């Protein structure tokens, strides 16, 4: 099966990949936007989770080939790359905090067959994997980050994995910006196995390409993934879910459109918030605190959050300003990034120097060290509200912080 991909060109899918794409769990991903509500700031960013997992599967296979892994190992990582987001909630990471775990745990259970989506024909992932002589337990372990094979694990979920290598290229392309451009094949051609086949190392001549990837990732989080417009819309959807008078059951297996339809039927406040998101009548930033170390108010915010949840603070501000429920939304972007991208501050990639010595990249790259210490977002606290309430909310937040 051949697919024409705008990022990687012509991709040839093997029989296992083709059979999996035909399943309803994968078809669902074609109705979920990869970047949630980022299209409201970057109109081209409407690509889907399906095109991303196909790209990640392709990159996983290319990494395996570059490392001269066996055919069975290559097939395993290709399948894991294809399935790694199959349990993703609608609108990217906007609603992930509502899950008892995270989407990786849910995905593992779907792959293993311990849970099943309520979709026509769903539940056949383990059967298809077994038909192609692939153990669903092995795939689930790779997706969850708990595989005992460190090399295969690094390809699927590691410092420099197929997921990141695809989404940086793909998201920047569709958003029409240059921040995420990386030299994928320079990275691939400088990969090798560590001694004892216990890790993936990068040859020293590939360090520049790795640094480029780290800079691209940092810039994408600042410019796209942390963009305030997308964040505001996603927080409005999250609160619409939490304020629903009639719970939106099974939301984790819905498409974007199904979720919106469910929220419109979930009660007056949920409907109002959802419709404001649909028609881009978004809340504005009423109050904002800059990153730690840049604003003396940051320390007060951190102290305040030790004893109060975001929902507690919303209620208190609404009471102070006599605003109705749902009029104020508190956002903590740093916590969101910790949930959606735990790899941001953990980069342990090792480099093989020309002498043969293998050392951490952080030992030889001042740029990598600087990025590891850099704040991942310029906002640690924000209050969103209708434009007409901005002054009231600003004054209430300022009083709250003393």
N, C-alpha and C positions, 0 to 999 in steps of 0.2 A: 504493500500500500504506500503510495506516494502523497505527500502533503507539501504544499508550497508555503513556507513560513517567511514573513517579512524580515525576520531577524537572522535566521540561520539558513535561509535558502531552501532548496529542495531536501526534504527529510524523508528517508525511507523507513517506514515502520515495519517491524517484524510481526509475525503472526500473533504473538502474545499481546503486543501493544495494540494491534488492530482489534483483537477480540475484546480487550478491556475498554477501549474507546466506545465500543458499541453498547456498553452497559448503561442503564439509566443513571447510575451514580455519577458517571463521567459526563453524560449528556447534560445533567443538571448544571455542571460547571460552566457550560456555554451560556448560561443565563445569569451568571454572577460576575459582576465587574471586578477585575483584578484590583483596581485602586479605589473601590468604594465610591465615595462622592468627590473624588479629586477632579472628575470631569467638570465640576462646576467652576473650577479655576483653570483647568487645562482641558479644553473641549475635546481634544483628540484622545484623552485618556479613558476610552470606553472599551478597551480590550478586555478579554475575559480570562477567568481562571483556567479554562480549558486550554487556551492557546499557551498560557504560561506553563502548565504541567507538561504539555507536549514538548515545549522548548527545554524544560528542565530534564525531561527524560532523554532528549537528544544529547544535551550537554553531559549528562551522567554517562551515556554510552561513549562519548568522545573522550572523557576523562579515563574511563576504563581501558579504552584502546591505547591511549597515550601511555598508560602504565603497564600495557601488555598483560592485562588480566585474562583469565580464561573465558571461554564463551559463556559458561554458566554464570560466572561472576558478573560478566557484562550484562547478561539478561536480567539478573537479579537487581542490579542498580538501575537499569532502564525502567523496569516495572515499578520499583520503589519511587523513582522520580516522577513517574506518571501518576501514581496514586497518592503522593504525599499531601495533597490538598483536597482529597475527595470528601473529607468531612468538614470542609470550611463552611462557616456561617455566611449568610448573605452580607453584602456590602463590606467585603474585606474583613478587617479586624474590629469593626465598629461594635459588634454585639458579642464578641468573644468573652467578655467579662461575665456574661450571663450563664456561661456553661459551667458545670461543676468542676471540670478540669480545663483543658484547652483543646483546640481542634485536633492536635496531634494524637491525643489519647482517644478521642472519638474516632479518628481515622484508623488508628490501630485496631479498634474493636470492629469497625466495618470490614477491614481487611481480613481479620481473623474469623469473622462470622459470628461474633458474640452479640452484636447488635445488627439491626437491619433497618434501612430506611423504609418509610411507608410510601414507596413509589411502585408503580406497576412494573413487575419483572425484576425488582431489586433483590439483593441478597445473594447474587451468584458470583461475587468476586472470589471467594475461596475456591469455588468450583472451577472457575476459569484458570486460576493460578495452578491448581492441582493438575489440571489437564495438560498444562505446559511444563509440568514437573518442577514447579516452584513452590516452596513451602510458605504458606501465608504467614506463619510465625516469624520466619526470617524477614519477610517484607515489613511486617508490623514492627519488629524490633528496630529495623533501620529507620523507619519513619519516626518512631518515638525517641530515637537517639540512644538506644540501649543494646545495640548489636555488639557482640564480642569481637567481631572483626573490625579492627580500628581503621583499616584502609577503606573498606566498603562504607563504613560509617562516616568517614570524612567526606566521601563523595556525596552522600545524601544529606547529612547534617553535621557540618563542621565549620572550621574557620573560613574555608574558601570552597563552598560546595556548589552543586549544580543549581540549586535554588537561587542563590545570590547571583551567580554568574549569568543566569538567564534574566532574572527580574530587573537587574540594573540596566542591561541593554534594552530590554523590552519596554520598561516603563518610561525610560528617557526618550526612546524613539517615538512612542505614541503620544507623549506629552509635548513633543516638539522642542525638547531642550537638550543641551549637550552634556549636562552634568554626569550622566551615567555611562558615558562611553568608556569602554575598557578594551584592552587588547586581548580578547579571549584566546586566540590561538597562540599568542606569545606565552600566555600562562600555561596552556595545555602542553606546548612543546618543551616547557622547562620543568614539568613534573616528573618525579621519579619516586621509587620506593626506598624507604629507609632500610638500614641494616636489619636483617631479621624479618623483613616485610611487616613491620609493626606500625608504620606511619607513612604518610605522603610528605615528601620534602620538595622544596623548590630549589632548582639550581640557582646559583648566585646571579647568573645573567638574567634571571626572571624577576629580580627584586624590584626593578623599576615598574614592571607591569603590575606587581602586587601592590606597590604603593599607590599606583594609579587607581586600582580597584578600591582601596581604602578611602582615598580622597573622593572618588565617585560616590561611594556609599554614604559618606558623611554629608556630601552636598545634596544628595537625593533626599536624605532625611530632613535636611533643613529646608530645601526648596519645594519638595513635593509632598512627601509623606507627613510632614509636620505643618503643611500650609494651613493657615488659620481658617480659611473658608471651608475646606474639607473637614477639618476638625469640628467646627461649629455644627455643620450639617450632621455629622456622625453622632455628635453628642445629643442633638435634638432627636435623632432616631432612637438612641439608647434610652433617653428619658421617656419617649413615647411608649417604648416597650415596658418600662418600669411603672408608668402611670396607667397602664391599660386596665380598664374596668373589667374587660373580658380577656383573660390571658390568651396570647397568640400561641396556641399549642403547636409543638413540633416545629418551631421556627428554625431550628438548626438544620433542617433538611429542606427548607424552602428556597426558592429562587428570590432574587431581588424584588421582582414584580409581585410575587405572592406575598412577601413580607409587607410591602406597602399596602396591598389590598387588605391584609389582615389588620394592619394598624388603623386603617380608615374605618374598619368595623369594630374597633376595640373600645370605643368610648369617645366622648367629646374632646377631651384634652389630647388623647393620642391622635385622633383624626386631625385636630388643628395643627399639631406639630408636624405630622406626616405631610399634610397638604402644603404647609409652609416650605418644607424641604423640596417637595415636588416642583413647586413654582418659584423656587429660589428666593423666597421671602425669608431670608435667614436672619437669625439673631446677630447682633454686633458685639464687639468686645467692649464691655462696660468697665472692666478693671483688669489689669495685667501686672504680674510680677516677673521681673527678668531672672535669668539663671543665677544660681548660687555663685556668690563671689562678685556679681556685677551690680547687685542692688542690696542695700542693707536691709530692706524689707524681707528679703528671702529667708533670713534666719527666723523672722517672726512667723512667716508662713509655715515653715517646717515645724516650729513649735506648736502652732495652732492645729496642724494636722495630726499631731500626736494624740489629741483628745477628741477630735471631731472628724466625722466623715464628710465627704463632699455633699451628701444629701442633707446632713445636719446643718451645714453652713448655708445651703440654699434656702432651707426653711427659715433660718434665723434672719437672713437678709430680706426675704419676702415679708416677714413679720415687721421688720424695722421700716420697710418702705411701703407697707400696706399693699403689696402686689399679690396677685393671685398665684396659686400653686402652678409651677411650671414656668413662671415668668423669668426665673433666674436659673442658670445652669453653671455649675462649677466644674472646671476642667483641670486635670492634672496631667499634662501631656507626657512628662517624663515617665510616670507610671505606666502609661499606655505603651510607650516604646519598649519598656522592660518586658511587657507581656508579648507584644507582637514581634519583637526582634531581640531575643536575649543574647545574640552574638555580638552586639554592638561594642561592648566593652571587654570582650573576651577573645583576644586574637593571639593564639599560641602557635601560629604557623612557624615551622622550622625551615632553615635554609642550609643547603650544602654548599660550603665555600669551595673555591677552586682547589684548596689544599685537601679537600675531602672531609674536613671537620663539619659537623652538623650542629648549628646553634640556633637559638630563637631569633626570628626576624627583629624583634624588639631590641636585641643586642647590637644590631648593625644599622638600624634605620631610625634616625631621629624623628623623621616624619611620622612613622608608625607609632612611636612613643607619644608624640604630641597629640595625635588623633585619639589615642587610647585615654588620654587625660582630659580631652576636650568635652565640654558639656554637649550632649546629643541634641539638645533643643534649647532655644533661647527663652523659653517660657516654662516656668514651673507651676504657675497658678494663673488661672484666668476665670473671669465671670462673664458669661454671655447673657444678653437680654435684648429685648426689642429696642430699636433705635430711640424710641421716645422715652425710655427709662434709663438711659445711660448715665445721666448725671446722678440720679437717685442711687443707682447701684454703685457707682464710683464712690460716692460719699459714704454709703453703708459699709463697703468693703474697707475703706480707709479707716473708719471708726472701729471696725472689727479688729483691725491689726494695730490699733493704738497709735 
